Amino acid sequence: MFKSVKTKILILQSSILLLIALLMGFTSHFMIIKHLTSVQKKCLANIASLYADEINHYICDEKDKLIRISESREVLDYAKKDKELPLISYFAKLKDDFSVLSYINKEGVEKVKLVKNKVSENLRDLSKTIIFQNALMKPNDVVILPIEKYSELGVPVMRLAIAKNFYFGNEFIGLISGTIPLSKITKNLSKVKIGDTGFISIIDNEGNILSYPQKDKIFTKIFGNGEEADNLISNATSLNSGFVRASILNLDGFFAYTPIKDMRWSIIVTLPYKEFMAAPNSMRNISIIIFTLVLLVGWLISFAFSNKITNPLLKLASATLLISKGDFSQKIDIKSRDEIGRLAVSFNKMTEDLSASIEKEKQLLENEKKNSKEKEALIREIYHRTNNNMQVIQAMLVLRAAYIQNDEIKRTFSEIENKIHAMGLVHKMLYNSKDLSSINLKEYVHDLVYFLVQSSNISLDRISLKLNVDPVFLLIDTAIPCGLILNELMSNSLKHAFPGEKIGEIAITISKKEEIVEICFSDNGIGVSDDFNFFTQSTLGLKTIITITKHQLKGNIKFEVKSGVTCHIQFHDNLYTPRI
């Protein structure tokens, strides 16, 4: 299926890297979830325990306050002397502690009652109620009734009561009842921030919801989906502690629960699973990016490693193919000390011997060739070597520029490289052409322009090229100056006409009528100011264009500033005569 050795190596190494990345990704993702679950378990359990203690302490404080009220001088005076006003005044001072305070006599009838700091005329006989009977069973001790909805307040409340006896003897002097709104007990729960969507709720030992963010759920039965939810409800109503992931009231999440034993309630701390997974999912996405980068780096290393193995083999294969076509000048430049290196040495020796043998036979034939053929070969070799020398110079400039820190000097090096490439491209095309004296300007302009765009690192999606070049053939003496002019014009437009990310177009039109060649170069960039003089205020690049046009090509040049800059150049193509 895969015939290339290089392809096989890359596929094998890429598969190994991908497998490692996937294993590491899945492993790290599950480890993160496991760790975060453990962290959340401790955190939610601590919150549940903290607020269970807080509510317990609050209720204990309220019980102590009710005991102190029952022992107050005002209550005792009312029991003995029926002093109502002092008791009302005393009850009024306690409005912040109890929304409803009432004094109930030993017959179970409310005698004094303040509702929201106002004396109530709605006095009831409570002798048959649970609160009165339970209080009598535990004199001088505070009893607490289950949460109920109190009609005079219209909200769920907790009622506390204490049956007071005299210090000496068992004579019952009355009962003090205090009522606290449930919202006052749970007010701090709504302020607790558990992530962005977590919350705290309370249920009693019957499974009734006493506190929940959605008010319509209060006084309804708690329910869940699945075995884990059933276990949670069972444990919470049995006043046990625990932590579990379950679906309660159609909400999938983590739940930590702990009892408020004195009240026979359980406090439940909830963190929705969707919010819990937000952090692992975010870390997973970051891990995917990291693993992708690692995979890319690994692939690049694999590519370099495979190149080290396959490139020598490709060189051998390429050289063998060229030799089979009669090119015995091929030399394999492999200096490694392994088997491939020894094979390359043997191959080069074989090629030299074969080349020497064939050269002897060719020598006899070459002596019979015409002088024109010898001249053509010599000139073609000169073109070839000239192009090679220019490429060497260009490569040396590139290597040298890599060690230069100054941006201005780097740009100068780049401009020199482009000029050398423009001149070298002429020799390259002459070397490859059948006619050794002239080149096709259409092919030359295409190669030169796209090289300059590529070397400037500008995307063709941003700056489009519109080339309309007739198949004009120019001698080398004319082609090189044209190449230098086009190099300067292109470089100037790419550098100055489209600042930032400006989108634009560069158009080049070259035509020939009779013996006159006309070049029109234009761009739709930012242009220049109206008072700019191209001939007196020109830069080095413009001076180069003007000088080459007037002195080397003996031509005319003019500039127009309209939706960018346009340059018109005309010259005769018969300035020089063919040398071959």
N, C-alpha and C positions, 0 to 999 in steps of 0.2 A: 504493500500500500504506500509506504513512505520510502522512496528510493534514495533520498539524500541522507548521507550519514549525519550531516549537520542537523537536519530536521529531526531525525531520530533522537539525537542527543538532547536537543532542545525540548522535545515532547516529553522524554523521560524525566529530565530534570525539572521541567515545569510541573509535571504531574506530582513529583515528590514534594515540591514546594507547596503546591496547592493542597495536597493531603495534609501536610504538616500544619499549614495555616488553618485549615478547617478543623483539625483536631484541637489545635490550641484555642481557636475561637469558641467552639462548643464547650470545651472544658472550662475555659475562663468564664464564659457566660453562666454556666451552671454553678460554678464556685462563687461567683459574685452574688447570684440569687440566694444561694445557701447562706453566705455570710451576712447579706443584708436581712434575710429572714431572722437569723439569730440576733442581729442588732435590734431589729424592730420588736422582737419578742421581749427583750430586756427593757427596751424603751417604753413600749406600751404597758408592760406589767408594772413598771415603776410609776407611770402616770396613773394607772388604775389604783395602785396602792396609795399613792400620794393623796389623790382626791377622795378616796374612801376614808382615809384618816382625817382629812380636812372636814368632811361632812360629819363624821363621828364626833370630832371635837366640837364642831358647831352645835350639834344637838346636845352634847353633854353640857356645854356652856348654857344653853337655853334651859335645860333641866335645873342647873344650879340657880339660874335667875328665878325660876318659878319657886324653888325651895325658899330662896331669900324673900320673895314676895309673900309667901305663906307665913313666914316668920316675922313679917314687918309689924310695926306698932299699929299701923293703920288698919290692917286686917284684924289684929287682936282686939283693937278698940271697937271695930264694927261688930265683931262677934259678941263682945260683952255689952257694949253701950249703944249699938245700932247707929254709930256715927257715919252717916252716908257720905257727906260732902268731903271729909278728909280722904276717904277711900277712893272716891271718884277722882279727886285731884291727884292722888298717888298713882292710880291706874293711868291717868292721862300722861304722866311723865314717862310711862313705859311704852308709848306708842311705837317707837322705833324697834322694840323687841318683839311685841305681839300685836298683830292687827286686831285681835279680839281678846279681851280680858273680862272674865266674869267671876263673880262670887256666888256660890251656890250654898244655900243653908242646909242644915242636916236633914230637912225633909226632901231635899233634891230639887228645890225651886230656885231659879235664878233670881237674885235680889238686886244685884248691881251688874250691869254689863256695858262695856264700852266697845263700840265697833268703829274702827278707824278713828279713834280718839273722840267719838261722839257717843253720848249716853243713849242707849237703845231702850225703847219701850217694849220691844218684843221679848219679854221675859217668859221663859218656858219652864215646864215641869220636866226635869230630867231624871226623876227618881227611877224610872224604868229603863233608862238608857245604859248602854254598855260602859260608857265613860264613868258614870256615877257608880255603878256596881263594881267595876274593876278597881276604881280608886278606893272604895270602902274596904276592899279586900287587902289593900296594901297601904295602910295609913302612914302618913309622913314620907311616902315614897312616890316618885313621879311615875305615872303610867302614860303610855303613848298609844294612841289609836291608829289603826291603818289609815292611809291616805284616803280622803274622801272629798267630794265636792261640797263646799259649805255654801248654803243658799244665800246667806246675807252678804257674802263676799263675791259669790259667783265664780270662784276659782278653786282648784284643788288645794287642800290645806292639810297640815299635820296638826292634830290636837293633843295637847299635853294637859294632864290634870294631877292634882295632889290633894288628898284628903288630910286635913290638918286636925290633930288632936292637941289638947293642952299638954304642956311639958310634964305635968304631974297628973297622973291618972289617964284614963282612956276616954275622957269626954270629947266627943266630936264637935268641933266648933264651926266646920264648914269646908267647902271644897273650892279650890282656885283652879280655874281652867284657862289655858292660854292657847291661842290659835296662831299658827305661822303659815303664810302662803308657801306652797311648795316651790314657787318660782324664787322665793328668797333663799331657800336652802340650796337651790341648784343654780343660782345666778352666775357663779364663777365658772360653771361648766361651759357655758356658751362662749366664754372669753378665751377658752383654751385653744391654742393653735396646734393642731396635729397635722402637719403638712399643710396642704391647701384645702382638702375636702374631708379630713378626718374629724371625728366628733366623739363626745362622751354621752352615754345614755344610762338610765337607771331602771331596773325592774325589781319587783318585789318577789317574795318566795312563791307566789301564785302564778308568776309569769306575766303579771300586768305591767305595762310600760308606764313608768312614772315621769320620766324625763326623756325627751327626744327632740331633735331639731325641728321635725315636722310636727306641729302641734296637734294635727288631726290623729296622730298615732297614740297620743296619751290616753291612758285608761283602756287601751285595746290590748289584746293578747299578743305576746311576741310569738313569731313563727319562723320557720326556716325550711330550707330545701336540702334533703340529703341526710345521711347518717351523722356527719360531722356537726351539722346544725342541731340535730336532735340531742347529741351528746352535750353540746354547749349549753342548750336551754336546760337540760336536766341537771348539769353540774352547777349552773348559775343559780337555779331555783333551790338547789340543795345547799347553797351557801359554800361552794367550793371555789377554788381559784384555778385558773388555767389559761392556755393560749392555743388558738386554733385558727385555721383558715376555713371559712364556711360561707354559706349564703343565707343571710338573715334578713328578713323583710325585703327579699329580692335584691339584696346588695351583696355582691361577692367581695370579701375583704378579709383582713386579719382582725381577730377579736381577742383582746385580753380582758379577763373578768376576775373580779375579786369581791368578797362579801363585805357589807357593812353590817356585821353580825348583830349589834345591838338593835338595829332597825329591821333585821331580816330582809335586807335589800341586797342587791348585787349591782356593782358599778361596771359597766362594759365600755371599753375604749375601742373605737373602730377606726381602721385605716383601710380605705377602699383598695382593692387589689390593683385596679387600673393605675392609681397614683403610685402605689408601691413599685409597679413595673416600669414607671416612667424613667427612673434612674438607671436600672439595668438596661433598658432599651436604648437609652442615650449612650451609655458606656459601650453597649454592643455596637452601635453605629460608629462610635469612635474607633472601636477595635477593628471593625471592618475596614475603615479607612487606613488604619495603621497596617493591618495585615495586607491590604492591597498594595500599599507602598513597599512593604517588605517583599511581597511577591514580585513586584516590578523590579526592585533592586536585585532580587535573586535571579530574576529572568535575565537582567542585563549581565550579571556575573556569569550566568550559564551561557549567554550568547558570546561573551568574551572568551570563555573557556572553550566553547565549541569552535569558535573561530581559530583559536590557537591550534586545534587539532585538524580542522578541515581545510583551513586556508592553504597550508603546504600541499595537501592532497589536490586542492583545486588548481594550485599553480602547476603541479605536475600534469594534471589532466589537460589544462589549457595549453601548456607547452607542448605536450604530445600531439594535441590537435593541430597546433600551428606547424609543428614539424612535419606532420602528415600532409600538410598543405604546401610544404616546401620551404618554410621559414626556419632555416637552421641557425639563426642568430640567437635563438632563445637560450637564456641562462636562468636556471632556477636559483634564486637568492634565498636559500634556506641554510642557516648556520647552526641549527640545533645538533646536539650530539646523540640523538636517538636514532632509531631505525630510519625515520623519514629523512633525517639529515644525511645519513650514509647513502640512501637511495638517491637523493638529489645530487650528491657528488658523482656517483656512478652515471647518473643521467647526463650531467653536464659533460663528463668525459666522453660518453658515447656520442653526444651531439657534436662535440669538437672534432672527434675523429671522423664522423660522418660528414660534417661540414667541410673539413679539410679535403676529404676525398672528392666530394662534389665540386668544391672550388677548383680543384685541378682540372676537372672536366669542363667546368664553366669558363675557365680561363681561356681555353682554346676557342670557345665560342665567342667570348667577349672581344677577342682580338679582331673578330670579323665584323663586329657591329660598327655602325656608322658613328662618326664623331658627334652627330646630333643627339644620338641616344646617350652617349657618354656625358654630353653636356647636360641633358635633361636629368639624368641620374644625379649628377653633381649638384645641380641647382636644387633638385628636390631634397637632397641631403642637407644642403645649406639651410633651406627653409625649415627642415625638420630639426636641425641642430639649433637654429636660431630660436625656434619655438620652445625647444627643450631648455635652452639657456634662460629664456625669459621666465619659464615656469619655475626653474630653480631659483632665480632672483626673487620671483613672487613668493615662493615658499619660504625663502630666507627672511623676507620682510614679515611674513605672517608669524614665523617663529620668533623673530625679534620683537614684534609688536606685543606678543603674549607676555613679555616681561616688563613692559612699559606701563607705568601707573598713570602718567599724565594723559588725560583724555584728548587734549589738543594734538599732542604728538601722535597718538593712536589714529586720529582722524587723518592726519597728514600721511601716515603710512598707508592707510586704507585708500586714500586718493592716488598715491603712487602705484599701489597694487592694481587699481582699476585701470590706470593708464597703461601699465605694462601688459595687463590682460588684453586691452583693446588692440595694442600693437601685435602681441603674440598671436591673437586670434586670426589676424590677417595671414601671418606665416603658416599657421596651422591649416587654414582653408586653401592656401596656395599649395601646400604640400599634398593635400588630399584631392586637389582638383586635377583634371586632365590638362587644363590650360594653365601652364605655370606662370603666366604673365598677368592674369587678371582673376578677380573673384566676383562671385554673385553677391551684390550688395544686399539683396533681399534676405538671403540666408545669414549673412554677416550681421545685419542690423538685428534680426530676430535673436540670434545667440547672444549678442552683446547686451541688448536691452534687458533680457530676462536674467542674464548674469548679474547685472547691476542691481536689479530689483531684489534678487535673491541675497546678494551680499549686503544689502542695506536692511535686511530683516523686516521688510514691509510686506504685508499680505496683499495679494492681488484682489482679495475681497474688498479691500479698502481703496486701493489705487488701481484702476483698470487701465489696460494698455490698448490703444487702437493703432495698429500698424497698417499702413497702406503704402507698400513699397513695391515699385515695379521691378522686374528682373533686370536691373542695370548692372553691367559689368564694368568694373574700374580696375585700372592698373594699380600695382602696389604703391607707386609714388603718390597716387591720389587717394587710395583706400585708407592708408594709415592716417593722414590728416583728417579725413572724414570721420574715422573711428574716434580720434582724439576729441573732435568737436562734439560728436554725439555723446561721448563719455562725460564731457564737461556739462553739456545741457541736461542730460539725465541726472547727473549727480546734483546739480544745482536745484532741479525741481524736486527730487526726492528729499533733499535736505531742507529746503526753505519754503516750498510752495504749499505743503500740507502739514502745518504744525499740529501737534496733539494727535487726535484720532480723526482728523478731517478726512472726508471721503472725496475722491476726485478722479480725474482722468488725464492721462498723458497721450497725446496723439502725435504720430510721426508719419509724414507723407513725403515720399521721394519719387520723383519722376524725371524723365529725360525726354526733351524735345530737341530733335536734330542733334546738336553737339553740346547743348546746355543742360546741366544737371541742376535741378531745383530741390532743395531740402526745406521742408516746413515743419518746425517743431513747436508744439504748443501744449500748455497745461491750463486747467481751469482752477488753479490754486488762488492764494490770497493776493498774488500780483505784487506790484511795487507802487510807490506814491507817484502821483501825476507829474511831479517836478523832477523825477529821477532821470538822470542822463546816463545811458548805458555806455557812452563812449568816454565820458570824463569822470564818472563816479564809479566805474566798474571795479570789480574785485579781480583777484588774480585769475580766477576761472574765466570770467568774461574777457579779460585781456588776452588770455590764451586763445579763446574762440575767435576774437576779432583779428588777432595777429595771424593765426593760421589761415583764416579765410582770405585776408587781404594779401599776405606775402607768399604763402606757400601755394594756395589755390588760385591766386590772382582773381578772386571773386568779389561779390558784393554781399553786404549783410545789412539787415535792418530789423528793428524790434518794434512790436506793437503791444500796448497794454490795454487789453479789453477782455474782461472775464478771465483774468490770469495774464500770462505772458506768452507771446508768439514771436518766434525768430524765423526770418526768411533768409536763406542763403542760396546764391546762384554762382556757378562757375562752369568753365569749359572743361570737357573731359579729354581734350586733345593737347593738354599742356606737355605731356610726356609721351614718348614713343616706346613701344614694346621692346624689351631687351632680349627676348628669346624668339 
